[in-house]
Amino acid sequence: MASLLSKPIAIVAGAGPGTGASIARRFAKAYPVVLLARSQSSLDPLVDGIDRAGGSAIGIPSDVTNAGDLASTMKQIEQQFGSDLTVAAAVFNVASKFTRAPFLESKHRVSGYIGATAALKGGSGLGSFAMSKFAVRALSQSLAREFGPQDVHVAHAIIDGIIATEKTKEYKKDVPDSKVDPDWIAESYWFLHTQSRSAFTHELDLRPYCETW
């Protein structure tokens, strides 16, 4: 671990199967990654796979909807990597409510990405869902304006479509590329992360070619 103490790290909150796992594997090509999810059992296969591929990963069970739990997790990360660690990227792949304060209030330079879907229009019968996604979009705009001058890149990614996972494999299975490939979502997040601060993208809108919008 001593060789990793001087390296920036990436943190992925919501590192479950699908998008979270793809993002973790992509960022692990460049950084040691810290993976957060509620269950240790869901983290272990991903950590093992990254380690076998030559990367470095640790999995920490954490409830990112609880500020106290997440603050404790941040302390655990600092104990693992040192109190002067640099967080190169923090990716939030969380569908429910969650807290970012321990990241944004830290003294480290953090690039934060807030994932959301259907944040641009409200569909019939989906009022509550649309309301929550509009709120996340507004929050991301506020955070970008607040923390941008501190060199924190906050980006809002709209994923408009069914994500290709084991659970969705039967959906439009006869239509090639009709679902969003989570590996390409990860590549898009990497694109955001590697942008120059002279040209930050705040909002990225991803969807399959055949998605109705």
Backbone as ProteinMPNN parsed JSONL, in Angstrom:
{"seq_chain_A": "MASLLSKPIAIVAGAGPGTGASIARRFAKAYPVVLLARSQSSLDPLVDGIDRAGGSAIGIPSDVTNAGDLASTMKQIEQQFGSDLTVAAAVFNVASKFTRAPFLESKHRVSGYIGATAALKGGSGLGSFAMSKFAVRALSQSLAREFGPQDVHVAHAIIDGIIATEKTKEYKKDVPDSKVDPDWIAESYWFLHTQSRSAFTHELDLRPYCETW", "coords_chain_A": {"N_chain_A": [[0.806, -1.198, 0.0], [2.068, 1.177, 0.484], [3.192, 2.213, -1.845], [1.039, 3.327, -3.056], [0.275, 5.558, -1.71], [0.997, 8.089, -2.578], [-0.439, 8.472, -4.832], [-3.17, 9.886, -6.689], [-6.644, 9.14, -6.038], [-9.674, 7.482, -7.091], [-13.117, 7.644, -6.357], [-15.983, 5.698, -6.285], [-19.286, 5.877, -5.791], [-21.946, 3.785, -5.246], [-21.255, 1.398, -6.528], [-22.299, -0.906, -7.896], [-23.432, -3.803, -9.852], [-23.359, -3.38, -13.431], [-23.625, -0.073, -14.51], [-22.152, 1.214, -12.41], [-20.094, -0.649, -11.901], [-18.811, -0.69, -14.396], [-17.859, 1.945, -14.56], [-16.115, 1.926, -12.398], [-14.194, 0.024, -13.258], [-13.179, 1.381, -15.49], [-12.017, 3.749, -14.434], [-10.165, 2.572, -12.824], [-8.118, 1.93, -14.481], [-6.443, 4.04, -14.405], [-6.253, 5.011, -11.791], [-5.908, 4.073, -8.292], [-8.869, 2.702, -6.959], [-11.667, 3.417, -4.895], [-14.414, 1.762, -3.826], [-17.82, 2.106, -3.163], [-20.668, 0.723, -1.668], [-23.77, -0.625, -0.441], [-23.555, -3.27, 0.365], [-21.027, -5.551, 1.242], [-20.702, -7.959, -0.031], [-21.536, -7.484, -2.619], [-19.531, -5.918, -3.533], [-17.129, -7.354, -3.452], [-16.655, -9.223, -5.729], [-16.181, -7.37, -7.812], [-13.989, -5.883, -6.879], [-12.083, -7.955, -6.761], [-11.928, -8.614, -9.49], [-10.866, -6.248, -10.616], [-8.397, -6.131, -9.325], [-7.222, -8.492, -10.316], [-6.935, -7.744, -12.939], [-4.827, -6.082, -12.87], [-5.16, -3.653, -11.652], [-5.892, -1.568, -8.762], [-7.975, -1.861, -6.041], [-10.291, -1.139, -3.428], [-13.047, -2.171, -1.477], [-15.677, -0.719, 0.277], [-18.269, -1.133, 2.463], [-20.956, 1.072, 2.621], [-23.435, 3.414, 3.55], [-24.538, 5.707, 1.543], [-26.593, 7.453, 1.75], [-26.616, 8.423, 4.215], [-25.273, 10.932, 6.078], [-23.549, 10.836, 8.298], [-22.566, 8.217, 8.194], [-21.229, 8.285, 5.751], [-19.31, 10.232, 6.252], [-17.785, 8.877, 8.122], [-16.853, 6.865, 6.478], [-15.191, 8.352, 4.773], [-13.181, 9.053, 6.561], [-12.128, 6.537, 7.009], [-11.096, 6.019, 4.486], [-9.088, 7.963, 4.383], [-7.423, 6.989, 6.387], [-6.548, 4.725, 5.117], [-5.191, 5.621, 2.826], [-3.798, 7.863, 3.572], [-3.768, 11.1, 5.146], [-3.344, 13.257, 3.516], [-4.281, 12.689, 1.011], [-5.157, 12.867, -2.473], [-8.165, 13.298, -4.096], [-9.018, 12.38, -7.132], [-11.298, 11.947, -8.649], [-14.77, 11.763, -8.044], [-17.461, 9.773, -8.325], [-20.9, 9.597, -8.557], [-23.178, 7.201, -8.564], [-25.947, 6.752, -7.866], [-29.256, 5.963, -7.176], [-31.181, 6.681, -5.279], [-31.828, 9.086, -2.613], [-28.925, 10.895, -1.56], [-25.821, 11.922, 0.011], [-23.372, 14.427, -0.529], [-21.717, 15.987, 0.899], [-19.387, 15.273, 2.58], [-17.447, 14.917, 0.583], [-17.413, 17.325, -0.931], [-16.85, 19.193, 1.013], [-14.342, 18.592, 1.736], [-10.754, 19.112, 1.798], [-9.6, 18.419, -0.497], [-8.912, 18.285, -4.032], [-11.571, 17.635, -6.027], [-13.266, 15.975, -8.623], [-16.551, 15.964, -9.405], [-19.356, 13.989, -10.354], [-22.725, 13.831, -11.186], [-25.118, 11.544, -11.62], [-28.143, 11.184, -13.466], [-31.509, 10.586, -14.685], [-33.966, 11.373, -17.19], [-34.34, 14.171, -16.633], [-35.119, 16.401, -17.946], [-37.698, 16.612, -18.916], [-41.096, 16.084, -17.972], [-42.884, 13.101, -17.79], [-46.106, 11.666, -18.607], [-47.925, 10.585, -15.844], [-45.658, 10.272, -14.348], [-44.947, 12.07, -12.398], [-43.783, 12.318, -9.758], [-41.331, 11.043, -10.08], [-40.156, 12.596, -12.136], [-40.028, 15.052, -10.815], [-38.111, 14.595, -8.812], [-35.839, 14.166, -10.363], [-35.587, 16.568, -11.755], [-34.92, 18.11, -9.567], [-32.408, 17.088, -8.834], [-30.946, 17.859, -11.053], [-31.053, 20.662, -10.803], [-29.709, 20.928, -8.395], [-27.161, 20.026, -9.15], [-26.419, 22.073, -10.87], [-26.262, 24.202, -9.069], [-24.185, 23.304, -7.393], [-22.103, 23.195, -9.224], [-21.746, 25.909, -9.82], [-21.066, 26.849, -7.322], [-18.756, 25.406, -6.528], [-17.125, 25.317, -8.746], [-15.293, 27.565, -9.058], [-13.373, 26.692, -7.297], [-11.959, 24.853, -8.618], [-13.329, 22.478, -8.937], [-14.908, 20.16, -10.821], [-18.124, 19.775, -11.584], [-20.423, 17.722, -13.022], [-23.413, 16.94, -14.789], [-24.904, 14.059, -15.741], [-27.119, 12.851, -18.056], [-28.781, 9.976, -18.529], [-30.562, 8.636, -20.873], [-32.393, 6.177, -21.443], [-32.705, 2.562, -21.59], [-30.45, 0.755, -19.674], [-27.974, -1.566, -20.555], [-27.971, -4.5, -18.957], [-27.745, -7.558, -17.053], [-30.318, -7.923, -16.109], [-31.877, -6.605, -17.956], [-31.632, -7.863, -20.363], [-33.494, -9.071, -22.069], [-34.978, -7.058, -23.126], [-35.864, -5.491, -26.058], [-34.178, -7.247, -27.508], [-33.792, -8.006, -30.093], [-33.05, -5.784, -31.437], [-30.238, -4.291, -32.395], [-27.893, -2.579, -30.326], [-29.811, -1.122, -28.91], [-29.988, -0.587, -26.292], [-28.346, 1.245, -23.646], [-24.937, 0.915, -23.442], [-23.17, 0.131, -20.59], [-20.386, 0.303, -20.432], [-19.782, 2.259, -22.281], [-21.023, 4.404, -21.116], [-19.29, 4.705, -18.99], [-16.99, 5.452, -20.399], [-17.8, 7.956, -21.266], [-17.998, 9.311, -18.845], [-15.319, 9.272, -18.208], [-14.343, 10.912, -20.224], [-15.442, 13.368, -19.383], [-14.037, 13.668, -17.01], [-11.411, 14.043, -17.872], [-11.336, 16.484, -19.066], [-10.057, 19.744, -19.86], [-9.814, 22.458, -17.547], [-10.369, 24.767, -18.788], [-12.398, 24.25, -20.448], [-14.886, 23.02, -19.398], [-17.483, 20.638, -19.45], [-20.784, 20.871, -18.422], [-23.264, 19.53, -18.58], [-24.219, 16.409, -19.859], [-25.781, 14.485, -22.291], [-26.943, 11.375, -22.872], [-28.014, 8.786, -25.057], [-29.44, 5.872, -26.709], [-29.315, 5.4, -30.301], [-31.86, 4.838, -31.251], [-33.688, 5.667, -29.413], [-36.706, 7.19, -28.33], [-37.256, 10.609, -28.094]], "CA_chain_A": [[0.0, 0.0, 0.0], [2.903, 2.364, 0.574], [3.418, 2.772, -3.173], [-0.18, 3.974, -3.52], [-0.06, 6.701, -0.882], [1.231, 9.34, -3.286], [-1.254, 8.509, -6.035], [-4.579, 10.29, -6.57], [-7.571, 8.02, -6.062], [-11.032, 7.733, -7.566], [-14.141, 7.058, -5.497], [-17.235, 5.427, -6.988], [-20.389, 5.583, -4.875], [-22.94, 3.045, -6.013], [-20.435, 0.556, -7.413], [-22.933, -2.199, -8.085], [-23.351, -4.344, -11.207], [-23.833, -2.479, -14.471], [-22.938, 1.201, -14.707], [-21.157, 1.442, -11.364], [-18.952, -1.54, -12.113], [-18.101, -0.24, -15.598], [-17.139, 3.169, -14.2], [-15.005, 1.525, -11.526], [-13.145, -0.619, -14.075], [-12.552, 2.384, -16.371], [-11.157, 4.638, -13.663], [-9.091, 1.75, -12.255], [-7.003, 1.902, -15.426], [-5.583, 5.192, -14.137], [-6.144, 5.328, -10.368], [-6.494, 3.182, -7.295], [-10.277, 3.077, -6.816], [-12.393, 3.069, -3.681], [-15.767, 1.443, -4.259], [-18.784, 2.172, -2.072], [-21.99, 0.151, -1.878], [-24.331, -1.036, 0.851], [-23.209, -4.65, 0.706], [-19.672, -5.997, 0.95], [-20.771, -9.097, -0.944], [-21.664, -6.985, -3.981], [-18.276, -5.257, -3.891], [-15.991, -8.275, -3.514], [-16.312, -9.701, -7.081], [-15.646, -6.255, -8.601], [-12.637, -5.621, -6.365], [-11.226, -9.062, -7.201], [-11.719, -8.5, -10.928], [-9.954, -5.121, -10.875], [-7.068, -6.54, -8.866], [-6.693, -9.48, -11.254], [-6.619, -7.061, -14.192], [-3.645, -5.252, -12.666], [-5.494, -2.416, -10.966], [-5.921, -1.615, -7.304], [-9.306, -1.459, -5.587], [-10.803, -1.576, -2.141], [-14.489, -2.006, -1.374], [-16.106, -0.347, 1.621], [-19.728, -1.02, 2.588], [-21.29, 2.393, 3.135], [-24.748, 3.953, 3.219], [-24.26, 7.071, 1.094], [-27.727, 8.307, 2.06], [-26.442, 8.843, 5.603], [-24.095, 11.809, 6.133], [-22.634, 10.345, 9.321], [-21.923, 7.003, 7.695], [-20.314, 8.65, 4.683], [-18.176, 10.921, 6.877], [-16.967, 7.819, 8.696], [-16.193, 6.212, 5.352], [-14.109, 9.23, 4.325], [-12.094, 8.896, 7.532], [-11.529, 5.229, 6.741], [-10.306, 6.174, 3.264], [-7.89, 8.714, 4.74], [-6.548, 6.082, 7.134], [-6.003, 3.753, 4.172], [-4.329, 6.247, 1.827], [-3.092, 9.014, 4.13], [-4.641, 12.26, 5.325], [-3.099, 14.253, 2.48], [-4.61, 12.095, -0.279], [-5.845, 13.654, -3.49], [-9.273, 12.605, -4.744], [-9.036, 12.854, -8.519], [-12.658, 11.868, -9.187], [-15.813, 11.149, -7.222], [-18.578, 9.493, -9.224], [-22.079, 9.197, -7.797], [-24.086, 6.398, -9.368], [-26.896, 6.397, -6.812], [-30.607, 6.297, -7.629], [-31.969, 7.265, -4.2], [-31.214, 10.283, -2.038], [-27.58, 10.656, -1.072], [-25.15, 13.129, 0.46], [-22.051, 14.658, -1.111], [-21.008, 16.956, 1.737], [-18.024, 14.89, 2.968], [-16.539, 15.098, -0.547], [-17.307, 18.715, -1.337], [-16.31, 19.98, 2.105], [-12.964, 18.189, 1.989], [-9.757, 20.04, 1.283], [-9.006, 17.82, -1.678], [-9.479, 18.63, -5.333], [-12.467, 16.545, -6.398], [-14.151, 16.136, -9.773], [-17.774, 15.27, -9.033], [-20.333, 13.771, -11.405], [-24.01, 13.453, -10.609], [-25.892, 10.851, -12.65], [-29.598, 11.271, -13.354], [-32.218, 10.293, -15.928], [-35.253, 12.045, -17.399], [-34.342, 15.411, -15.864], [-35.441, 17.533, -18.82], [-39.126, 16.692, -19.195], [-41.928, 15.216, -17.14], [-43.775, 12.238, -18.561], [-47.428, 11.415, -18.054], [-47.951, 9.6, -14.767], [-44.336, 10.151, -13.74], [-44.701, 13.349, -11.741], [-42.854, 12.233, -8.634], [-40.015, 10.698, -10.624], [-39.625, 13.763, -12.84], [-39.734, 16.082, -9.825], [-36.847, 14.284, -8.141], [-34.743, 14.317, -11.309], [-35.416, 18.003, -11.946], [-34.238, 18.622, -8.383], [-30.994, 16.707, -8.924], [-30.335, 18.712, -12.067], [-30.886, 21.992, -10.226], [-28.645, 20.823, -7.396], [-25.87, 19.927, -9.83], [-26.096, 23.414, -11.358], [-25.84, 25.008, -7.92], [-22.871, 22.84, -6.949], [-21.115, 23.589, -10.235], [-21.48, 27.342, -9.659], [-20.44, 27.074, -6.018], [-17.438, 24.787, -6.379], [-16.32, 25.495, -9.948], [-14.148, 28.445, -8.819], [-12.376, 25.976, -6.509], [-11.401, 23.85, -9.521], [-14.095, 21.245, -8.824], [-15.747, 19.997, -12.0], [-19.379, 19.071, -11.314], [-21.126, 17.48, -14.286], [-24.689, 16.233, -14.676], [-25.041, 13.136, -16.871], [-28.473, 12.355, -18.286], [-28.773, 8.698, -19.239], [-31.937, 8.531, -21.338], [-32.574, 4.897, -22.118], [-32.511, 1.357, -20.792], [-29.037, 0.371, -19.609], [-27.785, -2.989, -20.83], [-27.513, -5.298, -17.824], [-28.3, -8.913, -17.055], [-31.755, -7.838, -15.848], [-32.597, -6.019, -19.095], [-31.142, -8.497, -21.594], [-34.596, -9.452, -22.947], [-35.609, -5.86, -23.676], [-35.444, -5.177, -27.433], [-32.99, -8.049, -27.78], [-33.635, -8.158, -31.534], [-32.64, -4.491, -32.005], [-28.845, -4.064, -31.98], [-27.52, -1.303, -29.709], [-31.009, -0.391, -28.482], [-29.792, -0.253, -24.88], [-27.109, 1.981, -23.391], [-23.855, 0.058, -22.963], [-22.559, 0.781, -19.422], [-18.973, 0.605, -20.681], [-19.717, 3.535, -22.982], [-21.311, 5.419, -20.098], [-18.023, 4.898, -18.272], [-16.091, 6.227, -21.266], [-18.289, 9.332, -21.257], [-17.572, 9.878, -17.567], [-13.87, 9.494, -18.306], [-14.204, 12.111, -21.053], [-15.694, 14.525, -18.517], [-12.962, 13.76, -16.028], [-10.141, 14.44, -18.474], [-11.455, 17.783, -19.71], [-9.33, 20.893, -19.337], [-10.687, 23.368, -16.818], [-10.73, 25.861, -19.688], [-13.523, 23.795, -21.284], [-15.692, 22.061, -18.651], [-18.867, 20.326, -19.807], [-21.599, 20.688, -17.223], [-24.326, 18.55, -18.776], [-24.009, 15.462, -20.949], [-27.037, 13.799, -22.56], [-26.631, 10.132, -23.589], [-29.146, 7.895, -25.349], [-29.241, 5.064, -27.916], [-29.745, 6.035, -31.553], [-33.263, 4.563, -31.538], [-34.516, 6.102, -28.284], [-37.638, 8.28, -28.612], [-37.102, 11.742, -27.174]], "C_chain_A": [[0.85, 1.263, 0.0], [3.104, 3.026, -0.77], [2.211, 3.535, -3.682], [-0.454, 5.286, -2.801], [0.087, 8.022, -1.613], [0.354, 9.492, -4.52], [-2.632, 9.1, -5.75], [-5.461, 9.049, -6.636], [-8.884, 8.462, -6.699], [-11.992, 7.003, -6.641], [-15.415, 6.896, -6.309], [-18.284, 5.029, -5.96], [-21.525, 4.956, -5.667], [-22.273, 2.13, -7.012], [-21.026, -0.844, -7.537], [-22.785, -2.692, -9.506], [-23.889, -3.342, -12.227], [-22.981, -1.225, -14.563], [-21.846, 1.434, -13.682], [-19.908, 0.606, -11.551], [-18.135, -1.102, -13.32], [-17.282, 1.014, -15.302], [-15.925, 2.825, -13.344], [-13.861, 0.922, -12.338], [-12.438, 0.404, -14.965], [-11.591, 3.272, -15.594], [-9.995, 3.879, -13.02], [-7.916, 1.605, -13.204], [-6.003, 3.015, -15.138], [-5.321, 5.427, -12.659], [-6.443, 4.104, -9.499], [-7.943, 3.637, -7.072], [-10.827, 2.589, -5.482], [-13.853, 2.917, -4.068], [-16.696, 1.391, -3.058], [-20.109, 1.568, -2.509], [-22.49, -0.317, -0.519], [-23.795, -2.391, 1.317], [-21.78, -4.991, 0.318], [-19.684, -7.12, -0.084], [-20.929, -8.65, -2.4], [-20.386, -6.315, -4.463], [-17.15, -6.246, -4.175], [-15.67, -8.778, -4.927], [-15.689, -8.602, -7.946], [-14.224, -5.922, -8.168], [-11.676, -6.697, -6.851], [-10.914, -8.952, -8.696], [-10.753, -7.38, -11.288], [-8.533, -5.49, -10.467], [-6.435, -7.538, -9.825], [-6.28, -8.849, -12.577], [-5.42, -6.123, -14.056], [-3.911, -3.917, -12.012], [-5.43, -2.59, -9.459], [-7.262, -1.073, -6.826], [-9.548, -1.933, -4.163], [-12.302, -1.3, -2.121], [-14.886, -1.741, 0.063], [-17.631, -0.292, 1.647], [-20.09, 0.303, 3.258], [-22.676, 2.795, 2.668], [-24.569, 5.42, 2.841], [-25.463, 7.988, 1.25], [-27.618, 8.883, 3.462], [-25.151, 9.643, 5.728], [-23.075, 11.32, 7.147], [-21.87, 9.119, 8.864], [-20.888, 7.34, 6.629], [-19.098, 9.398, 5.229], [-17.226, 9.91, 7.507], [-16.201, 7.071, 7.614], [-15.02, 7.04, 4.854], [-12.91, 9.141, 5.269], [-11.366, 7.573, 7.318], [-10.642, 5.284, 5.498], [-9.01, 6.916, 3.568], [-6.909, 7.85, 5.53], [-5.855, 5.105, 6.19], [-4.943, 4.379, 3.276], [-3.519, 7.428, 2.352], [-3.982, 10.246, 4.152], [-4.454, 13.32, 4.255], [-3.406, 13.705, 1.081], [-5.284, 13.098, -1.205], [-6.935, 12.793, -4.118], [-9.404, 13.17, -6.152], [-10.445, 12.867, -9.095], [-13.569, 11.221, -8.163], [-17.043, 10.997, -8.094], [-19.74, 8.961, -8.398], [-23.065, 8.501, -8.714], [-25.161, 5.844, -8.434], [-28.28, 6.872, -7.204], [-31.419, 6.999, -6.554], [-31.288, 8.52, -3.685], [-29.821, 9.933, -1.52], [-26.937, 11.975, -0.709], [-23.756, 13.218, -0.139], [-21.175, 15.511, -0.205], [-19.603, 16.512, 2.127], [-17.006, 15.023, 1.84], [-16.319, 16.579, -0.825], [-16.736, 19.605, -0.244], [-14.868, 19.608, 2.413], [-12.009, 19.195, 1.382], [-9.153, 19.551, -0.022], [-9.68, 18.324, -2.946], [-10.287, 17.436, -5.816], [-13.214, 16.909, -7.667], [-15.4, 15.326, -9.493], [-18.739, 15.157, -10.192], [-21.615, 13.258, -10.787], [-24.86, 12.828, -11.701], [-27.383, 10.979, -12.415], [-30.217, 10.92, -14.699], [-33.504, 11.113, -15.983], [-35.369, 13.328, -16.587], [-34.784, 16.618, -16.683], [-36.927, 17.684, -19.106], [-39.876, 15.714, -18.3], [-42.878, 14.413, -17.994], [-45.106, 12.04, -17.859], [-47.373, 10.304, -17.01], [-46.646, 9.442, -14.031], [-43.948, 11.421, -12.991], [-43.665, 13.293, -10.644], [-41.434, 11.938, -9.115], [-39.378, 11.906, -11.288], [-39.227, 14.852, -11.85], [-38.382, 15.84, -9.161], [-35.662, 14.493, -9.078], [-34.513, 15.783, -11.674], [-34.633, 18.594, -10.781], [-32.747, 18.301, -8.412], [-30.271, 17.576, -9.941], [-30.074, 20.118, -11.519], [-29.763, 21.994, -9.188], [-27.277, 20.783, -8.064], [-25.447, 21.289, -10.382], [-25.592, 24.293, -10.219], [-24.451, 24.614, -7.446], [-21.781, 23.25, -7.927], [-20.753, 25.065, -10.08], [-20.745, 27.624, -8.35], [-19.0, 26.594, -5.982], [-16.559, 24.886, -7.615], [-15.117, 26.406, -9.741], [-13.052, 27.812, -7.972], [-11.744, 24.832, -7.312], [-12.05, 22.485, -9.318], [-15.056, 21.182, -10.006], [-16.966, 19.159, -11.628], [-20.138, 18.938, -12.621], [-22.375, 16.647, -14.04], [-24.872, 15.369, -15.918], [-26.469, 12.617, -16.935], [-28.371, 11.076, -19.113], [-30.215, 8.391, -19.622], [-32.105, 7.247, -22.141], [-32.381, 3.747, -21.146], [-31.034, 0.972, -20.838], [-28.916, -1.145, -19.766], [-27.173, -3.689, -19.613], [-28.112, -6.698, -17.951], [-29.821, -8.874, -16.896], [-32.537, -7.34, -17.063], [-32.266, -6.708, -20.418], [-32.257, -8.878, -22.561], [-35.248, -8.254, -23.616], [-35.017, -5.531, -25.047], [-34.198, -5.971, -27.844], [-32.746, -8.246, -29.274], [-33.213, -6.857, -32.221], [-31.225, -4.183, -31.53], [-28.645, -2.655, -31.41], [-28.719, -0.476, -29.269], [-30.954, -0.024, -26.996], [-28.445, 0.444, -24.705], [-26.076, 1.031, -22.791], [-23.174, 0.748, -21.773], [-21.077, 1.079, -19.591], [-18.815, 1.933, -21.415], [-20.144, 4.684, -22.081], [-20.028, 5.744, -19.342], [-17.037, 5.714, -19.099], [-16.512, 7.695, -21.301], [-17.905, 10.032, -19.958], [-16.071, 10.161, -17.582], [-13.576, 10.732, -19.146], [-14.416, 13.373, -20.212], [-14.527, 14.75, -17.568], [-11.678, 14.338, -16.618], [-10.212, 15.795, -19.174], [-10.55, 18.829, -19.044], [-10.293, 21.803, -18.585], [-11.012, 24.619, -17.628], [-11.944, 25.501, -20.539], [-14.298, 22.699, -20.565], [-17.058, 21.87, -19.319], [-19.658, 20.181, -18.522], [-22.626, 19.584, -17.408], [-24.076, 17.719, -20.029], [-25.267, 14.614, -21.083], [-26.75, 12.574, -23.427], [-27.897, 9.323, -23.833], [-28.808, 7.042, -26.568], [-29.813, 5.774, -29.139], [-31.237, 5.912, -31.785], [-34.209, 5.01, -30.424], [-35.419, 7.253, -28.708], [-37.452, 9.391, -27.598], [-37.608, 13.021, -27.81]], "O_chain_A": [[0.389, 2.315, -0.443], [3.18, 4.252, -0.855], [2.325, 4.309, -4.633], [-1.318, 6.052, -3.226], [-0.621, 8.981, -1.305], [0.395, 10.528, -5.185], [-3.206, 8.848, -4.691], [-5.077, 8.033, -7.216], [-9.163, 9.654, -6.826], [-11.72, 5.888, -6.196], [-15.876, 7.842, -6.947], [-18.184, 3.973, -5.335], [-22.005, 5.533, -6.643], [-22.653, 2.077, -8.182], [-20.341, -1.842, -7.313], [-22.082, -2.067, -10.3], [-24.775, -2.548, -11.913], [-21.758, -1.305, -14.68], [-20.73, 1.812, -14.04], [-18.792, 1.097, -11.379], [-16.905, -1.136, -13.281], [-16.14, 1.13, -15.746], [-14.84, 3.37, -13.544], [-12.698, 1.268, -12.132], [-11.229, 0.307, -15.174], [-10.473, 3.52, -16.045], [-8.962, 4.47, -12.707], [-6.831, 1.202, -12.786], [-4.853, 2.949, -15.571], [-4.282, 5.982, -12.299], [-7.157, 3.198, -9.93], [-8.206, 4.838, -7.004], [-10.496, 1.502, -5.008], [-14.459, 3.854, -4.587], [-16.41, 0.725, -2.063], [-20.611, 1.869, -3.592], [-21.723, -0.394, 0.441], [-23.609, -2.621, 2.512], [-21.368, -4.744, -0.816], [-18.779, -7.218, -0.913], [-20.505, -9.357, -3.314], [-20.181, -6.16, -5.666], [-16.311, -6.0, -5.042], [-14.499, -8.763, -5.306], [-14.772, -8.87, -8.723], [-13.353, -5.702, -9.01], [-10.575, -6.386, -7.304], [-9.778, -9.171, -9.117], [-9.913, -7.546, -12.172], [-7.578, -5.193, -11.185], [-5.243, -7.445, -10.118], [-5.386, -9.351, -13.258], [-5.043, -5.449, -15.015], [-2.989, -3.123, -11.831], [-4.979, -3.615, -8.95], [-7.64, 0.047, -7.169], [-9.07, -2.99, -3.752], [-12.765, -0.309, -2.685], [-14.471, -2.465, 0.969], [-18.23, 0.51, 0.93], [-19.587, 0.615, 4.338], [-23.049, 2.545, 1.522], [-24.462, 6.279, 3.716], [-25.382, 9.172, 0.924], [-28.423, 9.725, 3.859], [-24.062, 9.109, 5.514], [-21.871, 11.379, 6.895], [-20.671, 8.993, 9.115], [-19.804, 6.758, 6.601], [-17.985, 9.223, 4.732], [-16.007, 10.066, 7.435], [-15.047, 6.69, 7.806], [-13.962, 6.491, 4.545], [-11.762, 9.152, 4.826], [-10.143, 7.499, 7.433], [-9.573, 4.675, 5.461], [-7.95, 6.542, 3.067], [-5.696, 7.97, 5.356], [-4.717, 4.702, 6.43], [-3.919, 3.758, 2.991], [-2.646, 7.939, 1.651], [-4.843, 10.418, 3.289], [-5.307, 14.193, 4.095], [-2.864, 14.19, 0.087], [-5.905, 14.059, -0.753], [-6.666, 11.697, -4.61], [-9.849, 14.303, -6.337], [-10.759, 13.706, -9.939], [-13.194, 10.255, -7.499], [-17.606, 11.99, -8.554], [-19.592, 8.003, -7.639], [-23.711, 9.141, -9.545], [-25.271, 4.633, -8.239], [-28.47, 8.044, -7.528], [-32.266, 7.834, -6.874], [-30.289, 8.969, -4.249], [-29.576, 8.805, -1.093], [-27.443, 13.036, -1.076], [-23.047, 12.217, -0.244], [-20.005, 15.734, -0.514], [-18.678, 17.317, 2.014], [-15.82, 15.221, 2.104], [-15.181, 17.035, -0.941], [-16.19, 20.667, -0.541], [-14.234, 20.238, 3.259], [-12.397, 20.024, 0.559], [-8.282, 20.21, -0.588], [-10.842, 18.731, -2.942], [-9.743, 16.347, -5.994], [-13.737, 18.017, -7.788], [-15.317, 14.106, -9.355], [-18.927, 16.117, -10.939], [-21.592, 12.35, -9.956], [-25.281, 13.526, -12.623], [-27.839, 10.891, -11.275], [-29.543, 10.951, -15.728], [-34.057, 11.496, -14.951], [-36.381, 13.553, -15.924], [-34.82, 17.737, -16.169], [-37.376, 18.762, -19.495], [-39.358, 14.662, -17.925], [-43.596, 14.966, -18.826], [-45.21, 12.229, -16.647], [-46.843, 9.222, -17.263], [-46.524, 8.568, -13.173], [-42.777, 11.802, -12.953], [-42.762, 14.129, -10.599], [-40.465, 12.511, -8.618], [-38.211, 12.214, -11.046], [-38.198, 15.504, -12.027], [-37.602, 16.773, -8.972], [-34.601, 14.944, -8.646], [-33.373, 16.198, -11.88], [-33.788, 19.468, -10.971], [-31.92, 19.141, -8.057], [-29.129, 17.982, -9.725], [-29.008, 20.693, -11.743], [-28.971, 22.934, -9.112], [-26.338, 21.43, -7.601], [-24.263, 21.627, -10.369], [-24.622, 25.035, -10.377], [-23.629, 25.476, -7.132], [-20.674, 23.608, -7.523], [-19.584, 25.433, -10.195], [-19.909, 28.525, -8.278], [-18.121, 27.288, -5.47], [-15.369, 24.574, -7.551], [-14.021, 26.076, -10.194], [-11.932, 28.321, -7.923], [-11.082, 23.958, -6.752], [-11.404, 21.453, -9.504], [-15.912, 22.051, -10.167], [-16.843, 17.959, -11.385], [-20.461, 19.941, -13.258], [-22.386, 15.761, -13.185], [-24.984, 15.893, -17.026], [-26.965, 12.016, -15.982], [-27.926, 11.102, -20.261], [-30.999, 7.938, -18.789], [-31.974, 7.241, -23.365], [-31.943, 3.944, -20.012], [-30.442, 0.877, -21.913], [-29.679, -1.903, -19.167], [-26.002, -3.487, -19.29], [-28.895, -6.969, -18.862], [-30.529, -9.695, -17.479], [-33.729, -7.622, -17.189], [-32.591, -6.184, -21.484], [-32.006, -8.999, -23.76], [-35.997, -8.419, -24.578], [-33.811, -5.319, -25.174], [-33.279, -5.424, -28.454], [-31.643, -8.605, -29.685], [-33.037, -6.824, -33.439], [-31.035, -3.845, -30.362], [-29.162, -1.674, -31.945], [-28.647, 0.753, -29.259], [-31.775, 0.753, -26.509], [-27.526, 0.26, -25.503], [-26.319, 0.417, -21.752], [-22.648, 1.849, -21.933], [-20.558, 2.004, -18.967], [-17.838, 2.652, -21.203], [-19.685, 5.813, -22.254], [-19.721, 6.908, -19.086], [-16.331, 6.569, -18.565], [-15.66, 8.581, -21.361], [-17.53, 11.205, -19.965], [-15.612, 11.165, -17.037], [-12.675, 11.509, -18.827], [-13.652, 14.332, -20.322], [-14.089, 15.881, -17.354], [-10.942, 15.046, -15.93], [-9.244, 16.209, -19.811], [-10.317, 18.797, -17.836], [-11.464, 21.904, -18.951], [-11.832, 25.437, -17.21], [-12.463, 26.345, -21.269], [-14.37, 21.571, -21.054], [-17.705, 22.844, -19.706], [-19.249, 19.446, -17.623], [-22.844, 18.784, -16.498], [-23.767, 18.243, -21.099], [-25.764, 14.081, -20.09], [-26.358, 12.713, -24.585], [-28.744, 9.186, -22.95], [-27.975, 7.441, -27.382], [-30.683, 6.637, -29.022], [-31.834, 6.769, -32.436], [-35.41, 4.752, -30.495], [-34.965, 8.189, -29.368], [-37.484, 9.154, -26.39], [-37.56, 14.081, -27.187]]}, "name": "protein", "num_of_chains": 1, "seq": "MASLLSKPIAIVAGAGPGTGASIARRFAKAYPVVLLARSQSSLDPLVDGIDRAGGSAIGIPSDVTNAGDLASTMKQIEQQFGSDLTVAAAVFNVASKFTRAPFLESKHRVSGYIGATAALKGGSGLGSFAMSKFAVRALSQSLAREFGPQDVHVAHAIIDGIIATEKTKEYKKDVPDSKVDPDWIAESYWFLHTQSRSAFTHELDLRPYCETW"}
